[in-house]
Amino acid sequence: MKKKEGFSLVELLIVLIILGLLGSLVAPKLFSKVSSSKTKTALAQMQMLETAIDTYRLDMGNVPSNLELLVRSAAAGWDGPYLPKDVPLDPWGNPYNYIVPGEDGRPFKLFSYGLDGQVGGEGENEDVVLR
C-alpha cells in the first residue's frame, strides 16, 4: 500500500492550539497599542492646529473664534487657508473642542473628549488636552 502524505487531524489540532495560545498572549498587547496610538495621533493633530492658530493670530492680531476660520474667512487681513484641508476630526470621529479664551490666562483651550465623547474617563475614554 502506498502511504498518503499530509497532516493528521491530531497534528492540525496541536498547531491550532499553539496558535491560539500565542494569539491570546499577543493580542492584548497589540490592542493596547491601538489605544495609545489614537491618543498620540490626537496630540499630534492638536499641535498642528495650534500652529495654524498661532499663524492666524500673527496675521489677524487675535485667535480665531472657531476652528473653521482657519480654513475660510472673508475678514480683512486673512491670509489663509492656514490648514491644507478642512479641520480634521479627532481619531474617534468627533470634532475637537475649542474654547476662547482658554484657562489660566491662555488665549484658547483645545481638547478631545476621547472615545466616549464625554468629560473625564479612563483609558481610551480619557480626555486629551493640548497643554
Secondary structure, DSSP 8 states (H G I E B T S, - for coil): -----S--HHHHHHHHHHHHHHHHHHHHHHHHHHHHHHHHHHHHHHHHHHHHHHHHHHHHSS--SSGGGGT----TT----SSSSS--B-TTS-B-EEESS-STT-S-EEEE-TTTTSSS-SGGGS-EE--
